[in-house]
Amino acid sequence: MKKIVIFGTGNAGRAIYRTFKDNKEYKIVAFIDNNKDMVGKDYKGISIFSPNEYDKLEFDYIVYGGVWHKQMKTQLKNLGILDEKIKLISEAELIYTSDEREKSVDNIVKKLDEYLQSKNIEYYLEGSSGLYLLRGKSLSYGSDVDIFVLKYDELLILAQELPKIFSDLNIEIVKFQKDDLVRKKNQIDRICITDNSEEKVIIDIGMPDEYGEYLVTNYNNNKFFYIPKWVYEGGFVRMPYKNFYVSMLAKYDDFFTITYGKNYIEVPKSWSESDYGNLVSIDELKQMCKKK
């Protein structure tokens, strides 16, 4: 029986746990995590250590996956861990959700969709959430469900109304701490709906901003996704999901081709920040808009 350590307790780490927990050829002996708040705790009764404490552990492999896999591998190698001790788990192998989490996500999304429809607020599933829908997967496969509206006034309405509608859940109004590319300090960045379960459900509601010929979304590290405005000109379409419908951009094929490539339906072996087709630095984005 091979002893494995799982790198991360986030969405990918939990998916790796589900993938291996009933496999009799492997024994999960520990987690390692860069989140200092997690170190010293446990997940499913398995202790969590800092990556720097790997030498305290007896293992055959450290296994890892998810969107940050390149950074994880670099970190492990910098710690002096040999290549043969490091194992990447492909996206296709990972079990990204549980029955409980899937049910919770579906119930929240259904209730949110009903409210948005009743108020004539147009929205669409954004990023990987829409991708999972098109792949025939549960929306709970992602670390969160991303839902976008197109008007800032609608974010303001939702900030007022969602705490009443989801009184049994946590509603966090996340604001910009400094001026962003378009929106200003203290304006709403997104609205985050979460529950208190161990398999935390996260629904993020945000919006893109108009910038030149594009609608753009802040990713991280001063990088932005950009989508040409013409992609939004077709409006929205209702698509079946489980026992209800959700909304997508009518030109979703263009949206996902631009972001993930023409073969976006196929599940890649791995995926990282560098694989996105429309992620650029703020300087690159400004230069693109100047050329227009």
Residue pairs with C-beta under 8 A, 6 or more apart in sequence:
1 24
1 25
1 26
1 27
2 25
2 26
2 27
2 60
2 61
3 26
3 27
3 29
3 58
3 59
3 60
3 61
4 20
4 26
4 27
4 28
4 29
4 59
4 60
4 61
4 62
4 63
4 87
5 28
5 29
5 30
5 31
5 32
5 54
5 57
5 59
5 61
5 62
5 63
6 13
6 16
6 17
6 20
6 28
6 30
6 31
6 32
6 62
6 63
6 64
7 13
7 31
7 32
7 33
7 51
7 62
7 63
7 64
7 72
7 76
8 16
8 31
8 32
8 33
8 34
8 64
8 66
8 68
8 72
9 31
9 33
9 35
9 38
9 43
9 48
10 66
10 143
11 66
11 96
11 142
11 143
12 64
12 65
12 66
12 67
12 68
12 69
12 94
12 143
13 31
13 33
13 43
13 66
14 43
14 199
15 65
15 66
15 94
15 95
15 96
15 97
16 63
16 64
16 65
16 89
16 94
17 28
17 43
17 44
17 46
18 94
18 95
18 96
18 98
19 89
19 93
19 94
19 95
20 26
20 28
20 63
21 28
21 44
28 46
29 46
29 57
29 58
29 59
30 46
30 47
30 48
30 49
30 57
30 59
31 38
31 43
31 46
31 47
31 48
31 49
32 48
32 49
32 50
32 51
32 53
32 54
32 62
33 39
33 48
33 49
33 50
33 51
34 50
34 51
34 75
36 50
38 48
39 48
39 49
39 50
40 48
41 48
42 48
43 198
49 56
49 57
51 75
51 76
51 79
52 79
54 62
54 79
54 81
59 85
60 85
61 85
61 86
61 87
62 76
62 81
62 85
62 86
62 87
63 87
63 88
63 89
64 72
64 73
64 76
64 86
64 87
64 88
64 89
65 88
65 89
65 90
65 91
65 93
65 94
65 270
66 72
67 271
67 272
67 273
68 272
68 273
69 88
69 270
69 272
70 272
70 273
70 274
73 86
73 88
76 86
77 83
77 86
88 270
90 269
90 270
91 267
91 268
91 269
91 270
91 271
92 267
92 269
96 137
96 140
96 141
96 142
97 105
97 138
97 140
97 141
97 199
98 140
98 199
100 197
100 199
101 140
101 197
101 199
101 201
102 138
102 140
104 140
104 195
104 197
104 199
104 201
105 138
105 139
105 140
105 145
105 201
105 203
106 138
106 139
106 140
106 242
108 166
108 169
108 193
108 195
108 201
108 203
109 139
109 145
109 147
109 203
109 241
109 246
110 242
110 243
110 244
111 165
111 166
112 147
112 165
112 193
112 203
113 244
113 245
113 246
113 247
115 161
115 165
116 122
116 123
116 149
116 247
119 157
121 149
121 154
121 157
121 158
122 149
122 150
122 235
122 236
122 247
123 147
123 148
123 149
123 205
123 236
123 247
124 130
124 147
124 148
124 236
124 247
124 248
124 249
124 252
125 133
125 139
125 145
125 146
125 147
125 246
125 247
125 248
126 146
126 147
126 148
126 206
126 217
127 146
127 259
128 141
128 142
128 146
129 139
129 142
129 144
129 145
129 146
129 147
130 248
130 252
130 255
130 256
131 256
131 260
131 264
132 138
132 139
132 141
132 142
133 139
133 239
133 241
133 246
133 248
134 252
134 256
134 264
134 265
135 265
135 267
139 145
139 241
140 201
143 202
144 202
144 203
144 204
145 202
145 203
145 204
146 204
146 206
147 203
147 204
147 205
147 206
148 205
148 206
148 207
148 208
149 155
149 158
149 205
149 206
149 207
150 207
150 208
150 232
151 207
152 183
152 187
152 188
152 207
154 207
155 188
155 191
155 205
155 206
155 207
156 188
158 191
158 205
159 173
159 188
159 191
162 171
162 191
162 193
162 205
163 171
166 193
169 193
169 194
169 195
170 192
170 193
170 194
170 195
170 196
171 191
171 192
171 193
172 191
172 192
172 194
173 188
173 191
174 188
174 189
174 190
174 191
174 192
175 185
175 186
175 187
175 188
175 189
176 183
176 184
176 185
176 186
176 187
176 188
176 189
177 185
178 185
179 185
180 189
180 209
180 218
181 209
181 211
181 216
181 218
181 224
181 282
181 285
182 209
182 210
182 211
182 216
183 189
183 209
189 206
189 218
190 204
190 205
190 206
191 204
191 205
191 206
192 202
192 203
192 204
192 205
193 201
193 202
193 203
193 204
193 205
194 200
194 201
194 202
194 203
195 201
206 217
208 215
208 216
208 217
208 227
209 215
209 216
209 217
210 216
210 229
211 226
211 285
211 289
212 288
212 289
212 292
213 228
213 229
213 289
213 292
214 226
214 227
214 228
214 229
214 285
214 288
214 289
215 226
215 227
215 229
215 231
215 232
216 224
216 225
216 226
216 227
216 285
217 224
217 225
218 224
219 225
219 273
219 279
222 281
222 282
223 273
223 279
223 280
223 281
223 282
224 279
224 280
224 281
224 282
224 285
225 259
225 276
225 278
225 279
226 278
226 280
226 285
226 288
227 255
227 258
227 259
227 278
228 258
230 251
231 249
231 251
231 254
231 255
231 258
232 249
232 251
233 251
234 249
234 250
234 251
235 249
235 250
236 247
236 248
236 249
236 250
237 247
237 248
237 249
237 250
237 252
238 245
238 246
238 247
239 245
239 246
239 247
239 248
249 255
256 264
257 264
258 277
258 278
259 276
259 277
259 278
260 275
260 276
260 277
261 277
268 275
273 279
280 288
